Amino acid sequence: MLIVGDNLKYLIKQYDVVSEDSFDNTSVSLRLGKTIIRMEPPTSEKTFIYYGEDIPEEFFKEEEITQGGLIIPPKSCILASSYEKVNIPNGYFGLLQTKGSLARLFVSLTCTDGQIEPGYSGNITFEICNHSNFYIKIKPKQFVGQLFLFKTSTKQVELYAGKYQNATGPTKHKSE
């Protein structure tokens, strides 16, 4: 069951899910945080990354978003995060979606990793992809995402305590 309206407002306040100014009737609105991570190979040679293995640190470039905004080149991807710290209570599950106005520019916040499990606490990492042929600029703290909260069928689940718990910005790939 999707939690909406006064029930969502009460849930946000009761469990400190996010700050109350993120309430948006059917979802929680999320803003762009201040840090991004770009993944770039160190040379122009063909470089392989192997799934399940560590990625060399020199492939990651961390940057602060300036007041001028984040520029996302055409056909590129970055890691960013929510400005808001999110707390998902036991008995609830979050599903992240891109704000419609941003999606209509062919920008997505997730590469299908948009589920937020019961017990998760921290900033939510966005895998921002610009699928368009245009440079897209997003201002700091601009609303970019919607977090929908669903009631789970039981509270008898193991709460999230994984490797991304308590994130304080975008999180890089972590091997198993």
Number of C-alpha atoms within 10 A of each C-alpha: 9 15 17 19 12 12 13 22 21 14 18 23 14 10 12 15 20 19 13 13 10 19 22 17 14 18 23 25 24 29 18 24 27 21 20 24 21 16 18 13 15 11 8 7 7 6 10 8 11 9 10 10 11 12 17 10 9 10 14 15 12 13 13 13 19 12 10 10 16 19 13 18 17 16 14 16 20 19 22 27 27 25 22 21 20 24 22 24 22 20 17 21 20 24 15 23 22 22 18 14 11 17 16 11 14 17 24 23 27 18 11 10 12 18 15 21 21 22 19 23 21 19 24 31 25 28 22 20 20 23 16 15 12 13 12 17 12 16 18 19 17 14 19 24 25 23 25 21 23 16 16 15 10 9 13 9 12 10 15 16 13 10 12 19 14 16 17 19 23 23 19 16 14 11 11 8
